[in-house]
Amino acid sequence: MASFLARTGGPLIESVRPKTVQKILSYAPVALQQLRNLNVQEHVSYTLLNESGIPTPRFAVAKNGKEASDIANKLKTDNLVLKAQVLAGGRGKGTFKNGLKGGVRVVYDPKTAEDLSSKMIDQLLITKQTGAAGRICKKVMVAERKFPRREFYFAVMMERAFNGPVLIASKEGGVDIEEVAKENPDAIIYEPIDIAKGLTEEQACKIVDKVGLGGDGSGEHVKMLLNLYQLFVKKDALLVEINPYAEDAMSGFFALDAKLRFDDNAEFRQKELFSMRDWTQEDPKEVEAAKYNLNYIALDGTIGCMVNGAGLAMATMDIIKLYGGEPANFLDVGGGATADAVKAAFKIITSDRKVLCLLVNIFGGIMRCDVIAEGIIAAAKDLNLNLPIVVRLQVGWEQLIDR
């Protein structure tokens, strides 16, 4: 299902503006977003929603075809959906490397579930958001199929335009919400939330009425929204999105698809949640960087950057762009990097074939310049570097030192 966030192979990007602003969604290339946060697989999102009292279709996760068949038998229905667990949008229209079409498939019996799951698992799924490299599918979610007759959109997200969290809702769910925002902005409802008070029952009731879920049974939807916000706060989320929240033929309501994203800064108090990070879905260069406590984000340019401090790194990239260049990455070595970490940073940056040159910009008041120099020398000796490198090692209060 469509997400309110524009997603490519890299981090999710959002730009939500108040209703007074005509352009609600602003697309920005991933190259402008230097943020790494935790995105979880759909089956994890389902589990977290269930734990918060928000119903989803019955489901389980299979790691091979036999497990998929067993799950299909246990669900005891002849209407099932197989969903490749890949962190990318456009799965339904994607193609596996082995030629299988579609990462979301409807099946009607356990045997078909087994056959299709076997063809999905351990295969690369290529979608419009993954690029030609694709993403590996290691698991398949097997869920009961629902037949929605009405679909709605609900999300709670952190948004600086509102100076805090905002509840977003629409009666036009289950479709590309970005297109809805562009073609019919009045269909998108915003309800800023006072972070000190939280989402109130009065606010939830107002939203439920506005999307047409008022009247008999409205209490169920009010409770769902309150639970959604509590999940957002309890898990230090940046986004909790349900699209669609659907009514089925039996008048039951379910979250049929969900996307949850969490703040990396909260890892220290969300250890169980962050242990679910699927490293197979991450950029291998980012995984390697994490081993050395390096903050690395791959971008689209040709000038590799190694800087200490996120602020200086951002300023360095701004200057590169100001003079017509394009940064190939964001890499913050921090203030405690070792020579080995610096060497690893060089290896990670230069593994990107787009990189044509490398700029090192280090402020010595945070990081020891001799350590950086040792790392650069080691990298030059061991990595057979054959591209131009510009190094700036600057300490503070140089004028006072010279005196």
VOGU-3710 file (C-alpha; in Angstrom, 3 decimals, decimal comma):
1> masflartgg> 0,000/0,000/0,000  1,082/3,557/-0,568  2,964/5,339/2,156  2,666/8,991/3,081  6,453/9,015/2,912  8,456/9,136/-0,273  10,761/6,147/-0,065  13,666/5,083/-2,179  16,455/2,675/-1,493  17,714/4,933/1,286
11> pliesvrpkt> 16,087/6,507/4,322  12,483/7,597/4,309  11,850/11,254/3,615  8,889/13,294/4,711  7,953/16,942/4,360  4,476/17,625/5,681  3,253/21,182/5,754  0,269/22,780/7,509  -3,014/22,890/5,666  -2,522/26,567/4,895
21> vqkilsyapv> 0,326/25,563/2,606  -0,914/24,262/-0,732  1,984/21,894/-1,352  1,629/19,281/1,366  4,266/16,857/0,208  7,655/18,034/-0,914  9,851/15,501/-2,623  13,538/15,830/-1,884  16,238/13,543/-3,208  17,631/11,098/-0,721
31> alqqlrnlnv> 20,973/12,848/-1,109  19,622/15,681/1,047  18,695/13,479/3,995  21,479/12,579/6,413  19,402/10,505/8,833  19,542/6,826/9,741  16,608/5,444/11,641  15,145/2,023/12,288  12,614/0,768/9,768  11,031/-2,575/10,626
41> qehvsytlln> 9,571/-5,309/8,475  5,812/-5,465/7,987  5,401/-8,498/10,232  7,113/-6,611/13,087  4,744/-3,688/12,496  1,775/-6,075/12,686  3,064/-7,508/15,959  3,534/-4,064/17,515  0,054/-2,997/16,415  -1,494/-6,144/17,892
51> esgiptprfa> 0,345/-5,576/21,173  -1,173/-2,085/21,237  -4,711/-3,361/20,737  -4,946/-2,512/17,033  -6,302/-5,454/15,008  -4,615/-6,810/11,894  -5,333/-9,869/9,746  -4,077/-13,135/11,244  -0,547/-13,824/10,058  2,738/-15,618/10,620
61> vakngkeasd> 6,201/-15,518/9,072  7,866/-18,264/7,046  11,574/-18,745/6,378  11,026/-21,503/3,811  8,307/-23,014/1,661  7,430/-25,777/4,134  6,823/-23,247/6,907  4,595/-21,232/4,557  2,529/-24,343/3,838  2,198/-25,107/7,559
71> ianklktdnl> 1,066/-21,550/8,294  -1,487/-21,688/5,478  -2,926/-24,885/6,966  -3,133/-23,349/10,442  -4,902/-20,220/9,201  -7,651/-22,476/7,791  -8,765/-20,205/4,976  -8,605/-20,523/1,209  -7,899/-16,815/0,794  -4,309/-15,972/1,663
81> vlkaqvlagg> -1,771/-13,286/0,843  1,979/-13,888/0,590  4,106/-10,793/1,194  7,856/-10,733/0,617  9,458/-9,147/3,685  11,627/-6,578/1,975  12,112/-2,998/3,160  11,022/-1,335/-0,055  7,848/-0,001/-1,558  6,321/-1,256/-4,778
91> rgkgtfkngl> 6,649/-4,927/-3,830  3,442/-5,926/-5,584  4,741/-4,734/-8,951  8,295/-5,888/-8,335  10,140/-8,744/-10,022  12,450/-11,294/-8,442  15,861/-11,932/-9,940  14,713/-15,439/-10,898  11,889/-13,982/-13,007  8,994/-14,436/-10,578
101> kggvrvvydp> 6,584/-11,520/-10,879  5,209/-9,789/-7,797  6,367/-9,664/-4,187  2,745/-9,697/-2,992  0,718/-12,671/-4,215  -2,773/-14,014/-3,536  -2,945/-17,797/-3,072  -5,773/-20,205/-2,371  -4,147/-23,321/-0,971  -1,117/-24,419/1,103
111> ktaedlsskm> 0,620/-26,079/-1,862  0,677/-22,860/-3,885  1,813/-20,982/-0,786  4,734/-23,396/-0,455  5,698/-23,216/-4,131  5,609/-19,424/-4,392  7,326/-18,843/-1,046  10,153/-21,159/-2,110  10,651/-19,005/-5,206  10,639/-15,756/-3,168
121> idqllitkqt> 12,894/-16,647/-0,246  16,638/-16,050/-0,719  15,928/-14,174/-3,946  16,505/-10,509/-4,793  13,315/-8,500/-5,290  13,674/-5,546/-7,638  11,166/-2,699/-7,298  11,013/0,892/-8,478  12,489/1,874/-5,108  15,325/-0,642/-4,814
131> gaagrickkv> 16,967/0,060/-8,147  18,630/-2,679/-10,166  20,469/-4,043/-7,120  17,221/-5,179/-5,496  16,769/-6,297/-1,894  17,131/-9,828/-0,591  13,973/-11,553/0,632  14,729/-13,793/3,626  11,168/-14,212/4,917  7,609/-14,278/3,639
141> mvaerkfprr> 4,594/-13,161/5,641  1,549/-15,389/5,186  -1,676/-13,582/6,126  -5,384/-14,092/5,769  -6,835/-12,080/2,918  -9,352/-9,358/3,699  -11,841/-7,814/1,282  -12,087/-4,123/2,206  -15,173/-2,142/1,305  -13,972/1,130/2,863
151> efyfavmmer> -10,376/2,264/3,366  -8,923/5,066/5,488  -5,500/6,521/6,176  -4,135/7,296/9,655  -0,636/8,233/10,771  1,141/9,849/13,684  4,462/11,389/12,834  6,966/13,874/14,192  6,882/17,023/12,106  8,874/20,198/12,655
161> afngpvlias> 6,283/22,266/10,768  3,997/21,621/13,742  6,786/21,723/16,359  5,964/18,188/17,459  3,778/15,201/16,613  0,815/15,472/14,295  -2,066/13,097/13,576  -2,768/12,810/9,854  -5,962/11,273/8,518  -7,871/10,826/5,280
171> keggvdieev> -10,990/9,029/4,133  -9,094/8,217/0,925  -6,882/5,422/2,210  -5,433/2,408/0,473  -4,135/4,441/-2,463  -1,088/6,554/-3,202  -1,553/9,148/-0,473  0,976/11,476/-2,117  -1,282/11,664/-5,161  -4,271/12,393/-2,923
181> akenpdaiiy> -2,336/15,206/-1,248  -1,405/16,660/-4,638  -4,758/16,351/-6,393  -7,131/16,839/-3,454  -5,297/18,473/-0,527  -8,556/19,055/1,336  -8,857/15,268/1,712  -5,884/15,293/4,106  -6,649/16,239/7,722  -3,992/17,411/10,192
191> epidiakglt> -4,363/17,493/13,960  -1,295/18,853/15,799  -0,738/17,149/19,153  0,436/18,918/22,305  3,388/16,768/23,345  2,755/17,597/27,022  -0,930/16,583/26,930  -0,777/13,884/24,298  -3,606/13,040/21,913  -6,871/13,749/23,720
201> eeqackivdk> -10,112/11,827/23,357  -11,743/15,021/22,109  -9,186/15,312/19,298  -9,581/11,647/18,369  -13,377/12,012/18,256  -13,061/15,050/15,989  -10,835/13,176/13,532  -13,096/10,114/13,547  -16,085/12,322/12,686  -14,200/14,167/9,941
211> vglggdgsge> -13,277/10,991/8,067  -16,824/9,649/8,291  -16,422/7,035/11,024  -18,631/8,803/13,577  -21,917/7,507/14,948  -22,484/3,973/16,207  -19,208/2,178/16,750  -17,133/5,363/16,717  -15,695/4,491/20,131  -13,762/1,631/18,522
221> hvkmllnlyq> -12,007/4,031/16,163  -11,348/6,637/18,863  -9,695/3,936/20,955  -7,645/2,834/17,944  -6,286/6,361/17,450  -5,460/6,736/21,147  -3,661/3,373/21,035  -1,824/4,434/17,889  -0,510/7,535/19,636  0,485/5,584/22,736
231> lfvkkdallv> 2,478/3,204/20,531  4,144/6,218/18,909  5,234/7,613/22,290  6,057/4,345/24,054  8,378/3,132/21,290  10,020/6,492/20,497  8,633/6,380/16,975  9,086/8,992/14,285  6,289/7,502/12,220  3,407/5,113/12,842
241> einpyaedam> 1,358/4,804/9,659  -1,656/2,638/8,815  -2,684/2,568/5,165  -5,272/1,315/4,853  -7,322/1,063/8,006  -10,101/-0,910/6,367  -13,614/-2,151/6,973  -14,213/-5,667/5,672  -17,404/-7,328/4,465  -18,265/-8,384/8,034
251> sgffaldakl> -18,011/-4,764/9,290  -14,769/-5,490/11,114  -11,910/-2,977/11,018  -8,273/-3,932/10,504  -4,904/-2,354/9,794  -4,112/-4,006/6,464  -0,711/-2,402/5,977  1,559/-0,464/8,295  4,898/1,318/8,289  6,736/2,102/11,505
261> rfddnaefrq> 9,957/4,052/11,865  11,921/4,689/15,064  14,477/7,211/16,259  18,025/5,810/16,335  18,753/8,098/19,285  16,352/5,992/21,375  18,249/2,738/20,847  19,608/2,788/24,406  16,089/2,411/25,831  14,510/0,390/23,010
271> kelfsmrdwt> 17,031/-2,443/22,917  14,488/-5,202/22,249  13,008/-3,245/19,364  16,386/-2,391/17,837  17,492/-6,010/18,104  14,923/-6,633/15,335  16,872/-4,513/12,846  17,238/-6,562/9,667  20,800/-5,928/8,545  20,168/-7,787/5,283
281> qedpkeveaa> 18,027/-4,815/4,244  20,691/-2,214/5,010  23,316/-0,770/2,685  26,381/-3,045/3,198  28,586/0,047/3,475  26,417/1,389/6,301  26,596/-1,973/8,059  30,397/-1,959/7,839  30,542/1,647/9,069  28,418/0,797/12,090
291> kynlnyiald> 31,059/-1,747/13,187  33,502/1,148/13,661  30,917/3,560/15,127  31,065/5,653/11,979  27,966/7,534/10,851  27,786/6,868/7,114  25,050/7,579/4,581  25,581/6,898/0,880  24,536/9,753/-1,410  24,483/10,272/-5,167
301> gtigcmvnga> 27,493/12,509/-5,869  31,142/12,004/-6,806  33,058/13,773/-4,004  33,733/11,518/-1,036  33,648/13,246/2,361  35,196/12,348/5,705  34,472/14,870/8,440  34,221/14,915/12,230  31,024/16,251/13,740  27,611/16,138/12,066
311> glamatmdii> 27,351/19,931/11,880  30,705/20,335/10,153  29,847/17,415/7,862  26,601/19,114/6,816  28,399/22,443/6,306  31,075/20,709/4,229  28,452/19,178/1,963  26,710/22,545/1,650  29,968/24,162/0,516  30,599/21,371/-1,993
321> klyggepanf> 27,134/21,928/-3,483  27,580/25,718/-3,392  30,551/25,368/-5,729  28,765/23,005/-8,101  29,888/19,650/-6,721  27,847/16,767/-5,358  28,806/14,886/-2,167  29,029/11,118/-2,525  28,359/10,456/1,132  27,848/11,759/4,627
331> ldvgggatad> 30,516/10,355/6,948  31,056/11,586/10,493  34,003/9,908/12,238  33,046/11,506/15,550  35,542/12,558/18,193  36,988/9,239/19,285  37,894/7,475/16,063  41,026/5,327/15,899  43,491/5,067/13,020  41,842/1,740/12,105
341> avkaafkiit> 38,444/3,452/11,968  39,849/6,167/9,695  41,310/3,512/7,407  37,949/1,710/7,402  36,249/4,999/6,514  38,518/5,364/3,476  37,766/1,798/2,423  34,012/2,342/2,737  34,040/5,639/0,842  36,245/4,382/-1,994
351> sdrkvlcllv> 34,197/1,193/-2,399  31,617/3,453/-4,048  32,613/3,476/-7,716  31,018/6,880/-8,205  33,650/8,528/-5,985  36,182/10,455/-8,105  37,969/12,349/-5,330  37,968/12,595/-1,558  37,801/15,562/0,827  38,908/15,154/4,454
361> nifggimrcd> 37,844/18,058/6,689  38,806/17,620/10,347  38,484/20,074/13,228  41,272/19,298/15,677  39,491/20,577/18,751  37,289/17,479/18,664  39,480/14,838/17,047  43,241/14,280/17,298  44,759/15,208/13,952  47,707/12,809/14,334
371> viaegiiaaa> 45,270/9,882/14,573  43,586/11,036/11,369  46,992/11,348/9,687  47,988/7,832/10,776  44,739/6,460/9,372  45,194/8,268/6,065  48,762/6,971/5,709  47,640/3,414/6,491  44,805/3,692/3,968  47,152/5,044/1,288
381> kdlnlnlpiv> 49,564/2,138/1,828  47,062/-0,704/2,108  44,209/0,316/-0,196  46,202/1,339/-3,284  44,326/4,625/-3,500  44,540/6,177/-6,952  42,220/9,154/-6,642  42,880/12,766/-5,600  42,633/13,402/-1,847  42,355/16,861/-0,286
391> vrlqvgweql> 43,058/16,937/3,457  42,304/19,842/5,789  43,342/19,400/9,438  42,426/22,545/11,355  42,865/23,149/15,079  41,138/25,834/17,117  42,718/29,067/18,303  45,534/28,848/15,724  46,218/32,572/15,959  46,733/32,326/19,716
401> idr> 49,065/29,356/19,223  51,096/31,266/16,630  51,578/34,118/19,071
//
